[in-house]
Amino acid sequence: MSEQSVSTTQFELGDYVRFWAAGEPAKGEFHCSDCGYGVTVYRELPACPMCASISWEQVPWSPFTRVASSELL
Ligand SMILES: [Zn+2]
């Protein structure tokens, strides 16, 4: 018998990626689904300033993502 120690909750949260479109009201960190550019959104999603894509993926809040939002070349 195999023990099912892997949580199904982990699968549901980790494997399901909801795509967001520019103009949608949103709050949090998002990455462009095309070029990966990261933005922090407080009201609604813009078009990507880098590649003009309007498709975004939300980044779950974690202590490790805060640094990336301030990276500028
Ligand atoms: Zn982009």
PDB file of the backbone (N, CA, C, O) and the ligand in Angstrom, with CONECT records:
HET     ZN  A 101       1
ATOM      1  N   MET A   1       0.834  -1.210   0.000  1.00  0.00           N
ATOM      2  CA  MET A   1       0.000   0.000   0.000  1.00  0.00           C
ATOM      3  C   MET A   1       0.866   1.257   0.000  1.00  0.00           C
ATOM      4  O   MET A   1       1.866   1.329   0.714  1.00  0.00           O
ATOM      5  N   SER A   2       0.498   2.195  -0.763  1.00  0.00           N
ATOM      6  CA  SER A   2       1.255   3.436  -0.794  1.00  0.00           C
ATOM      7  C   SER A   2       0.564   4.501   0.059  1.00  0.00           C
ATOM      8  O   SER A   2      -0.656   4.661   0.045  1.00  0.00           O
ATOM      9  N   GLU A   3       1.394   5.207   0.789  1.00  0.00           N
ATOM     10  CA  GLU A   3       0.827   6.273   1.614  1.00  0.00           C
ATOM     11  C   GLU A   3       0.654   7.540   0.777  1.00  0.00           C
ATOM     12  O   GLU A   3       1.570   7.971   0.077  1.00  0.00           O
ATOM     13  N   GLN A   4      -0.520   8.114   0.866  1.00  0.00           N
ATOM     14  CA  GLN A   4      -0.745   9.350   0.116  1.00  0.00           C
ATOM     15  C   GLN A   4      -0.389  10.546   0.989  1.00  0.00           C
ATOM     16  O   GLN A   4      -1.256  11.226   1.540  1.00  0.00           O
ATOM     17  N   SER A   5       0.896  10.776   1.092  1.00  0.00           N
ATOM     18  CA  SER A   5       1.347  11.860   1.946  1.00  0.00           C
ATOM     19  C   SER A   5       1.368  13.201   1.199  1.00  0.00           C
ATOM     20  O   SER A   5       1.464  14.261   1.817  1.00  0.00           O
ATOM     21  N   VAL A   6       1.280  13.144  -0.113  1.00  0.00           N
ATOM     22  CA  VAL A   6       1.279  14.388  -0.887  1.00  0.00           C
ATOM     23  C   VAL A   6      -0.112  15.016  -0.841  1.00  0.00           C
ATOM     24  O   VAL A   6      -1.112  14.393  -1.197  1.00  0.00           O
ATOM     25  N   SER A   7      -0.139  16.222  -0.409  1.00  0.00           N
ATOM     26  CA  SER A   7      -1.418  16.912  -0.262  1.00  0.00           C
ATOM     27  C   SER A   7      -2.029  17.236  -1.618  1.00  0.00           C
ATOM     28  O   SER A   7      -1.339  17.700  -2.526  1.00  0.00           O
ATOM     29  N   THR A   8      -3.316  16.991  -1.747  1.00  0.00           N
ATOM     30  CA  THR A   8      -3.996  17.370  -2.989  1.00  0.00           C
ATOM     31  C   THR A   8      -4.190  18.879  -3.053  1.00  0.00           C
ATOM     32  O   THR A   8      -4.351  19.455  -4.129  1.00  0.00           O
ATOM     33  N   THR A   9      -4.172  19.508  -1.886  1.00  0.00           N
ATOM     34  CA  THR A   9      -4.296  20.967  -1.867  1.00  0.00           C
ATOM     35  C   THR A   9      -3.096  21.606  -2.564  1.00  0.00           C
ATOM     36  O   THR A   9      -3.223  22.598  -3.282  1.00  0.00           O
ATOM     37  N   GLN A  10      -1.955  21.020  -2.335  1.00  0.00           N
ATOM     38  CA  GLN A  10      -0.739  21.509  -2.970  1.00  0.00           C
ATOM     39  C   GLN A  10      -0.870  21.473  -4.496  1.00  0.00           C
ATOM     40  O   GLN A  10      -0.452  22.395  -5.196  1.00  0.00           O
ATOM     41  N   PHE A  11      -1.450  20.406  -4.977  1.00  0.00           N
ATOM     42  CA  PHE A  11      -1.632  20.260  -6.420  1.00  0.00           C
ATOM     43  C   PHE A  11      -2.577  21.328  -6.959  1.00  0.00           C
ATOM     44  O   PHE A  11      -2.308  21.948  -7.988  1.00  0.00           O
ATOM     45  N   GLU A  12      -3.669  21.533  -6.263  1.00  0.00           N
ATOM     46  CA  GLU A  12      -4.671  22.487  -6.744  1.00  0.00           C
ATOM     47  C   GLU A  12      -4.121  23.904  -6.785  1.00  0.00           C
ATOM     48  O   GLU A  12      -4.388  24.653  -7.724  1.00  0.00           O
ATOM     49  N   LEU A  13      -3.358  24.267  -5.770  1.00  0.00           N
ATOM     50  CA  LEU A  13      -2.834  25.621  -5.708  1.00  0.00           C
ATOM     51  C   LEU A  13      -1.645  25.801  -6.647  1.00  0.00           C
ATOM     52  O   LEU A  13      -1.479  26.855  -7.260  1.00  0.00           O
ATOM     53  N   GLY A  14      -0.827  24.766  -6.751  1.00  0.00           N
ATOM     54  CA  GLY A  14       0.419  24.922  -7.491  1.00  0.00           C
ATOM     55  C   GLY A  14       0.289  24.704  -8.975  1.00  0.00           C
ATOM     56  O   GLY A  14       1.086  25.232  -9.750  1.00  0.00           O
ATOM     57  N   ASP A  15      -0.690  23.945  -9.385  1.00  0.00           N
ATOM     58  CA  ASP A  15      -0.748  23.567 -10.789  1.00  0.00           C
ATOM     59  C   ASP A  15      -1.728  24.402 -11.595  1.00  0.00           C
ATOM     60  O   ASP A  15      -1.672  24.432 -12.825  1.00  0.00           O
ATOM     61  N   TYR A  16      -2.614  25.073 -10.900  1.00  0.00           N
ATOM     62  CA  TYR A  16      -3.626  25.855 -11.608  1.00  0.00           C
ATOM     63  C   TYR A  16      -3.155  27.288 -11.771  1.00  0.00           C
ATOM     64  O   TYR A  16      -2.963  27.999 -10.785  1.00  0.00           O
ATOM     65  N   VAL A  17      -2.970  27.706 -12.992  1.00  0.00           N
ATOM     66  CA  VAL A  17      -2.523  29.069 -13.254  1.00  0.00           C
ATOM     67  C   VAL A  17      -3.658  29.849 -13.898  1.00  0.00           C
ATOM     68  O   VAL A  17      -4.123  29.532 -14.994  1.00  0.00           O
ATOM     69  N   ARG A  18      -4.089  30.883 -13.178  1.00  0.00           N
ATOM     70  CA  ARG A  18      -5.153  31.708 -13.702  1.00  0.00           C
ATOM     71  C   ARG A  18      -4.519  32.879 -14.467  1.00  0.00           C
ATOM     72  O   ARG A  18      -3.665  33.587 -13.936  1.00  0.00           O
ATOM     73  N   PHE A  19      -4.942  33.067 -15.699  1.00  0.00           N
ATOM     74  CA  PHE A  19      -4.420  34.166 -16.489  1.00  0.00           C
ATOM     75  C   PHE A  19      -5.322  35.384 -16.355  1.00  0.00           C
ATOM     76  O   PHE A  19      -6.549  35.291 -16.378  1.00  0.00           O
ATOM     77  N   TRP A  20      -4.671  36.516 -16.215  1.00  0.00           N
ATOM     78  CA  TRP A  20      -5.390  37.771 -16.033  1.00  0.00           C
ATOM     79  C   TRP A  20      -5.159  38.646 -17.258  1.00  0.00           C
ATOM     80  O   TRP A  20      -4.098  38.594 -17.879  1.00  0.00           O
ATOM     81  N   ALA A  21      -6.159  39.446 -17.597  1.00  0.00           N
ATOM     82  CA  ALA A  21      -6.040  40.323 -18.761  1.00  0.00           C
ATOM     83  C   ALA A  21      -5.916  41.769 -18.318  1.00  0.00           C
ATOM     84  O   ALA A  21      -6.434  42.159 -17.272  1.00  0.00           O
ATOM     85  N   ALA A  22      -5.224  42.556 -19.126  1.00  0.00           N
ATOM     86  CA  ALA A  22      -5.090  43.981 -18.856  1.00  0.00           C
ATOM     87  C   ALA A  22      -6.475  44.616 -18.737  1.00  0.00           C
ATOM     88  O   ALA A  22      -7.386  44.304 -19.503  1.00  0.00           O
ATOM     89  N   GLY A  23      -6.612  45.523 -17.748  1.00  0.00           N
ATOM     90  CA  GLY A  23      -7.886  46.180 -17.522  1.00  0.00           C
ATOM     91  C   GLY A  23      -8.701  45.536 -16.414  1.00  0.00           C
ATOM     92  O   GLY A  23      -9.643  46.138 -15.898  1.00  0.00           O
ATOM     93  N   GLU A  24      -8.338  44.309 -16.049  1.00  0.00           N
ATOM     94  CA  GLU A  24      -9.047  43.661 -14.945  1.00  0.00           C
ATOM     95  C   GLU A  24      -8.632  44.293 -13.627  1.00  0.00           C
ATOM     96  O   GLU A  24      -7.450  44.569 -13.426  1.00  0.00           O
ATOM     97  N   PRO A  25      -9.570  44.527 -12.730  1.00  0.00           N
ATOM     98  CA  PRO A  25      -9.196  44.996 -11.393  1.00  0.00           C
ATOM     99  C   PRO A  25      -8.445  43.910 -10.659  1.00  0.00           C
ATOM    100  O   PRO A  25      -8.910  42.775 -10.555  1.00  0.00           O
ATOM    101  N   ALA A  26      -7.260  44.274 -10.144  1.00  0.00           N
ATOM    102  CA  ALA A  26      -6.425  43.269  -9.510  1.00  0.00           C
ATOM    103  C   ALA A  26      -5.510  43.944  -8.504  1.00  0.00           C
ATOM    104  O   ALA A  26      -5.291  45.154  -8.553  1.00  0.00           O
ATOM    105  N   LYS A  27      -4.980  43.142  -7.594  1.00  0.00           N
ATOM    106  CA  LYS A  27      -4.059  43.670  -6.599  1.00  0.00           C
ATOM    107  C   LYS A  27      -3.050  42.591  -6.268  1.00  0.00           C
ATOM    108  O   LYS A  27      -3.409  41.452  -5.969  1.00  0.00           O
ATOM    109  N   GLY A  28      -1.779  42.967  -6.328  1.00  0.00           N
ATOM    110  CA  GLY A  28      -0.734  41.997  -6.012  1.00  0.00           C
ATOM    111  C   GLY A  28       0.373  42.049  -7.052  1.00  0.00           C
ATOM    112  O   GLY A  28       0.474  42.992  -7.837  1.00  0.00           O
ATOM    113  N   GLU A  29       1.193  41.017  -7.038  1.00  0.00           N
ATOM    114  CA  GLU A  29       2.297  40.947  -7.991  1.00  0.00           C
ATOM    115  C   GLU A  29       1.916  40.076  -9.173  1.00  0.00           C
ATOM    116  O   GLU A  29       1.341  38.999  -9.017  1.00  0.00           O
ATOM    117  N   PHE A  30       2.247  40.562 -10.351  1.00  0.00           N
ATOM    118  CA  PHE A  30       1.957  39.809 -11.564  1.00  0.00           C
ATOM    119  C   PHE A  30       3.185  39.752 -12.450  1.00  0.00           C
ATOM    120  O   PHE A  30       4.016  40.660 -12.459  1.00  0.00           O
ATOM    121  N   HIS A  31       3.278  38.662 -13.194  1.00  0.00           N
ATOM    122  CA  HIS A  31       4.327  38.528 -14.193  1.00  0.00           C
ATOM    123  C   HIS A  31       3.680  38.423 -15.556  1.00  0.00           C
ATOM    124  O   HIS A  31       2.682  37.726 -15.736  1.00  0.00           O
ATOM    125  N   CYS A  32       4.269  39.133 -16.528  1.00  0.00           N
ATOM    126  CA  CYS A  32       3.809  39.035 -17.904  1.00  0.00           C
ATOM    127  C   CYS A  32       3.928  37.578 -18.377  1.00  0.00           C
ATOM    128  O   CYS A  32       4.955  36.930 -18.175  1.00  0.00           O
ATOM    129  N   SER A  33       2.868  37.084 -19.003  1.00  0.00           N
ATOM    130  CA  SER A  33       2.907  35.675 -19.425  1.00  0.00           C
ATOM    131  C   SER A  33       3.775  35.500 -20.669  1.00  0.00           C
ATOM    132  O   SER A  33       4.135  34.377 -21.024  1.00  0.00           O
ATOM    133  N   ASP A  34       4.104  36.591 -21.323  1.00  0.00           N
ATOM    134  CA  ASP A  34       4.943  36.484 -22.519  1.00  0.00           C
ATOM    135  C   ASP A  34       6.423  36.662 -22.211  1.00  0.00           C
ATOM    136  O   ASP A  34       7.236  35.808 -22.564  1.00  0.00           O
ATOM    137  N   CYS A  35       6.784  37.778 -21.546  1.00  0.00           N
ATOM    138  CA  CYS A  35       8.209  38.070 -21.353  1.00  0.00           C
ATOM    139  C   CYS A  35       8.642  37.909 -19.902  1.00  0.00           C
ATOM    140  O   CYS A  35       9.836  37.958 -19.606  1.00  0.00           O
ATOM    141  N   GLY A  36       7.684  37.717 -18.992  1.00  0.00           N
ATOM    142  CA  GLY A  36       8.046  37.492 -17.601  1.00  0.00           C
ATOM    143  C   GLY A  36       8.282  38.756 -16.798  1.00  0.00           C
ATOM    144  O   GLY A  36       8.688  38.688 -15.638  1.00  0.00           O
ATOM    145  N   TYR A  37       8.035  39.902 -17.398  1.00  0.00           N
ATOM    146  CA  TYR A  37       8.214  41.165 -16.689  1.00  0.00           C
ATOM    147  C   TYR A  37       7.290  41.228 -15.473  1.00  0.00           C
ATOM    148  O   TYR A  37       6.113  40.879 -15.558  1.00  0.00           O
ATOM    149  N   GLY A  38       7.834  41.674 -14.345  1.00  0.00           N
ATOM    150  CA  GLY A  38       7.053  41.700 -13.118  1.00  0.00           C
ATOM    151  C   GLY A  38       6.537  43.084 -12.789  1.00  0.00           C
ATOM    152  O   GLY A  38       7.261  44.070 -12.925  1.00  0.00           O
ATOM    153  N   VAL A  39       5.287  43.162 -12.357  1.00  0.00           N
ATOM    154  CA  VAL A  39       4.721  44.429 -11.925  1.00  0.00           C
ATOM    155  C   VAL A  39       3.959  44.206 -10.616  1.00  0.00           C
ATOM    156  O   VAL A  39       3.505  43.100 -10.322  1.00  0.00           O
ATOM    157  N   THR A  40       3.835  45.278  -9.845  1.00  0.00           N
ATOM    158  CA  THR A  40       2.981  45.243  -8.668  1.00  0.00           C
ATOM    159  C   THR A  40       1.756  46.097  -8.960  1.00  0.00           C
ATOM    160  O   THR A  40       1.868  47.282  -9.273  1.00  0.00           O
ATOM    161  N   VAL A  41       0.591  45.479  -8.852  1.00  0.00           N
ATOM    162  CA  VAL A  41      -0.659  46.131  -9.258  1.00  0.00           C
ATOM    163  C   VAL A  41      -1.495  46.454  -8.028  1.00  0.00           C
ATOM    164  O   VAL A  41      -1.625  45.629  -7.124  1.00  0.00           O
ATOM    165  N   TYR A  42      -2.059  47.651  -7.996  1.00  0.00           N
ATOM    166  CA  TYR A  42      -2.913  48.043  -6.874  1.00  0.00           C
ATOM    167  C   TYR A  42      -4.359  48.263  -7.299  1.00  0.00           C
ATOM    168  O   TYR A  42      -5.270  48.164  -6.477  1.00  0.00           O
ATOM    169  N   ARG A  43      -4.573  48.557  -8.565  1.00  0.00           N
ATOM    170  CA  ARG A  43      -5.954  48.853  -8.986  1.00  0.00           C
ATOM    171  C   ARG A  43      -6.376  47.954 -10.152  1.00  0.00           C
ATOM    172  O   ARG A  43      -7.257  47.105 -10.013  1.00  0.00           O
ATOM    173  N   GLU A  44      -5.737  48.159 -11.289  1.00  0.00           N
ATOM    174  CA  GLU A  44      -6.061  47.285 -12.410  1.00  0.00           C
ATOM    175  C   GLU A  44      -4.822  47.018 -13.250  1.00  0.00           C
ATOM    176  O   GLU A  44      -3.851  47.774 -13.217  1.00  0.00           O
ATOM    177  N   LEU A  45      -4.878  45.939 -13.993  1.00  0.00           N
ATOM    178  CA  LEU A  45      -3.701  45.507 -14.737  1.00  0.00           C
ATOM    179  C   LEU A  45      -3.477  46.370 -15.972  1.00  0.00           C
ATOM    180  O   LEU A  45      -4.419  46.672 -16.704  1.00  0.00           O
ATOM    181  N   PRO A  46      -2.231  46.765 -16.200  1.00  0.00           N
ATOM    182  CA  PRO A  46      -1.880  47.506 -17.414  1.00  0.00           C
ATOM    183  C   PRO A  46      -1.503  46.541 -18.528  1.00  0.00           C
ATOM    184  O   PRO A  46      -1.458  45.329 -18.320  1.00  0.00           O
ATOM    185  N   ALA A  47      -1.234  47.078 -19.698  1.00  0.00           N
ATOM    186  CA  ALA A  47      -0.547  46.276 -20.711  1.00  0.00           C
ATOM    187  C   ALA A  47       0.923  46.225 -20.324  1.00  0.00           C
ATOM    188  O   ALA A  47       1.435  47.155 -19.701  1.00  0.00           O
ATOM    189  N   CYS A  48       1.601  45.150 -20.686  1.00  0.00           N
ATOM    190  CA  CYS A  48       3.005  45.013 -20.334  1.00  0.00           C
ATOM    191  C   CYS A  48       3.819  46.151 -20.967  1.00  0.00           C
ATOM    192  O   CYS A  48       3.745  46.361 -22.178  1.00  0.00           O
ATOM    193  N   PRO A  49       4.594  46.884 -20.156  1.00  0.00           N
ATOM    194  CA  PRO A  49       5.410  47.974 -20.689  1.00  0.00           C
ATOM    195  C   PRO A  49       6.574  47.485 -21.538  1.00  0.00           C
ATOM    196  O   PRO A  49       7.175  48.264 -22.278  1.00  0.00           O
ATOM    197  N   MET A  50       6.891  46.216 -21.438  1.00  0.00           N
ATOM    198  CA  MET A  50       8.031  45.674 -22.171  1.00  0.00           C
ATOM    199  C   MET A  50       7.634  45.105 -23.534  1.00  0.00           C
ATOM    200  O   MET A  50       8.299  45.362 -24.538  1.00  0.00           O
ATOM    201  N   CYS A  51       6.554  44.335 -23.563  1.00  0.00           N
ATOM    202  CA  CYS A  51       6.215  43.653 -24.807  1.00  0.00           C
ATOM    203  C   CYS A  51       4.772  43.914 -25.237  1.00  0.00           C
ATOM    204  O   CYS A  51       4.307  43.368 -26.238  1.00  0.00           O
ATOM    205  N   ALA A  52       4.057  44.765 -24.462  1.00  0.00           N
ATOM    206  CA  ALA A  52       2.688  45.157 -24.804  1.00  0.00           C
ATOM    207  C   ALA A  52       1.700  44.001 -24.717  1.00  0.00           C
ATOM    208  O   ALA A  52       0.584  44.099 -25.226  1.00  0.00           O
ATOM    209  N   SER A  53       2.103  42.907 -24.076  1.00  0.00           N
ATOM    210  CA  SER A  53       1.166  41.810 -23.862  1.00  0.00           C
ATOM    211  C   SER A  53       0.098  42.236 -22.857  1.00  0.00           C
ATOM    212  O   SER A  53       0.363  43.069 -21.990  1.00  0.00           O
ATOM    213  N   ILE A  54      -1.085  41.683 -22.963  1.00  0.00           N
ATOM    214  CA  ILE A  54      -2.147  42.002 -22.008  1.00  0.00           C
ATOM    215  C   ILE A  54      -2.505  40.799 -21.142  1.00  0.00           C
ATOM    216  O   ILE A  54      -3.551  40.777 -20.494  1.00  0.00           O
ATOM    217  N   SER A  55      -1.625  39.801 -21.137  1.00  0.00           N
ATOM    218  CA  SER A  55      -1.893  38.586 -20.370  1.00  0.00           C
ATOM    219  C   SER A  55      -0.910  38.470 -19.209  1.00  0.00           C
ATOM    220  O   SER A  55       0.303  38.571 -19.394  1.00  0.00           O
ATOM    221  N   TRP A  56      -1.452  38.257 -18.012  1.00  0.00           N
ATOM    222  CA  TRP A  56      -0.624  38.232 -16.807  1.00  0.00           C
ATOM    223  C   TRP A  56      -0.881  36.982 -15.989  1.00  0.00           C
ATOM    224  O   TRP A  56      -1.963  36.397 -16.033  1.00  0.00           O
ATOM    225  N   GLU A  57       0.158  36.580 -15.228  1.00  0.00           N
ATOM    226  CA  GLU A  57       0.001  35.517 -14.250  1.00  0.00           C
ATOM    227  C   GLU A  57       0.261  36.093 -12.872  1.00  0.00           C
ATOM    228  O   GLU A  57       1.226  36.831 -12.675  1.00  0.00           O
ATOM    229  N   GLN A  58      -0.594  35.761 -11.921  1.00  0.00           N
ATOM    230  CA  GLN A  58      -0.401  36.291 -10.582  1.00  0.00           C
ATOM    231  C   GLN A  58       0.687  35.539  -9.848  1.00  0.00           C
ATOM    232  O   GLN A  58       0.815  34.320  -9.965  1.00  0.00           O
ATOM    233  N   VAL A  59       1.468  36.286  -9.093  1.00  0.00           N
ATOM    234  CA  VAL A  59       2.522  35.693  -8.277  1.00  0.00           C
ATOM    235  C   VAL A  59       2.042  35.650  -6.838  1.00  0.00           C
ATOM    236  O   VAL A  59       1.681  36.686  -6.279  1.00  0.00           O
ATOM    237  N   PRO A  60       2.029  34.483  -6.234  1.00  0.00           N
ATOM    238  CA  PRO A  60       1.604  34.379  -4.833  1.00  0.00           C
ATOM    239  C   PRO A  60       2.534  35.183  -3.931  1.00  0.00           C
ATOM    240  O   PRO A  60       3.745  35.222  -4.147  1.00  0.00           O
ATOM    241  N   TRP A  61       1.960  35.818  -2.930  1.00  0.00           N
ATOM    242  CA  TRP A  61       2.775  36.593  -2.001  1.00  0.00           C
ATOM    243  C   TRP A  61       3.725  35.679  -1.239  1.00  0.00           C
ATOM    244  O   TRP A  61       3.327  34.647  -0.700  1.00  0.00           O
ATOM    245  N   SER A  62       4.990  36.085  -1.208  1.00  0.00           N
ATOM    246  CA  SER A  62       5.950  35.374  -0.373  1.00  0.00           C
ATOM    247  C   SER A  62       7.090  36.330  -0.073  1.00  0.00           C
ATOM    248  O   SER A  62       7.288  37.298  -0.807  1.00  0.00           O
ATOM    249  N   PRO A  63       7.842  36.080   0.985  1.00  0.00           N
ATOM    250  CA  PRO A  63       8.951  36.979   1.343  1.00  0.00           C
ATOM    251  C   PRO A  63      10.015  37.044   0.265  1.00  0.00           C
ATOM    252  O   PRO A  63      10.812  37.981   0.226  1.00  0.00           O
ATOM    253  N   PHE A  64      10.029  36.051  -0.608  1.00  0.00           N
ATOM    254  CA  PHE A  64      11.110  35.974  -1.585  1.00  0.00           C
ATOM    255  C   PHE A  64      10.826  36.747  -2.862  1.00  0.00           C
ATOM    256  O   PHE A  64      11.748  37.016  -3.632  1.00  0.00           O
ATOM    257  N   THR A  65       9.577  37.110  -3.103  1.00  0.00           N
ATOM    258  CA  THR A  65       9.255  37.813  -4.342  1.00  0.00           C
ATOM    259  C   THR A  65       9.382  39.321  -4.188  1.00  0.00           C
ATOM    260  O   THR A  65       9.326  40.050  -5.178  1.00  0.00           O
ATOM    261  N   ARG A  66       9.552  39.797  -2.960  1.00  0.00           N
ATOM    262  CA  ARG A  66       9.583  41.247  -2.750  1.00  0.00           C
ATOM    263  C   ARG A  66      10.817  41.877  -3.383  1.00  0.00           C
ATOM    264  O   ARG A  66      10.753  43.005  -3.871  1.00  0.00           O
ATOM    265  N   VAL A  67      11.922  41.174  -3.382  1.00  0.00           N
ATOM    266  CA  VAL A  67      13.161  41.722  -3.905  1.00  0.00           C
ATOM    267  C   VAL A  67      13.074  41.915  -5.414  1.00  0.00           C
ATOM    268  O   VAL A  67      13.581  42.899  -5.953  1.00  0.00           O
ATOM    269  N   ALA A  68      12.430  40.971  -6.089  1.00  0.00           N
ATOM    270  CA  ALA A  68      12.399  41.000  -7.540  1.00  0.00           C
ATOM    271  C   ALA A  68      11.685  42.229  -8.081  1.00  0.00           C
ATOM    272  O   ALA A  68      12.015  42.710  -9.165  1.00  0.00           O
ATOM    273  N   SER A  69      10.711  42.739  -7.338  1.00  0.00           N
ATOM    274  CA  SER A  69       9.911  43.851  -7.863  1.00  0.00           C
ATOM    275  C   SER A  69      10.715  45.138  -7.948  1.00  0.00           C
ATOM    276  O   SER A  69      10.308  46.069  -8.643  1.00  0.00           O
ATOM    277  N   SER A  70      11.842  45.211  -7.259  1.00  0.00           N
ATOM    278  CA  SER A  70      12.622  46.434  -7.297  1.00  0.00           C
ATOM    279  C   SER A  70      13.849  46.304  -8.187  1.00  0.00           C
ATOM    280  O   SER A  70      14.710  47.184  -8.198  1.00  0.00           O
ATOM    281  N   GLU A  71      13.929  45.223  -8.922  1.00  0.00           N
ATOM    282  CA  GLU A  71      15.073  45.041  -9.815  1.00  0.00           C
ATOM    283  C   GLU A  71      14.921  45.853 -11.081  1.00  0.00           C
ATOM    284  O   GLU A  71      13.969  45.668 -11.839  1.00  0.00           O
ATOM    285  N   LEU A  72      15.863  46.753 -11.310  1.00  0.00           N
ATOM    286  CA  LEU A  72      15.847  47.547 -12.535  1.00  0.00           C
ATOM    287  C   LEU A  72      17.243  47.547 -13.118  1.00  0.00           C
ATOM    288  O   LEU A  72      18.233  47.671 -12.397  1.00  0.00           O
ATOM    289  N   LEU A  73      17.312  47.410 -14.409  1.00  0.00           N
ATOM    290  CA  LEU A  73      18.625  47.418 -15.054  1.00  0.00           C
ATOM    291  C   LEU A  73      19.029  48.839 -15.421  1.00  0.00           C
ATOM    292  O   LEU A  73      20.107  49.051 -15.975  1.00  0.00           O
TER     293      LEU A  73
HETATM  294 ZN    ZN A 101       5.727  41.347 -21.405  1.00  0.00          ZN2+
END
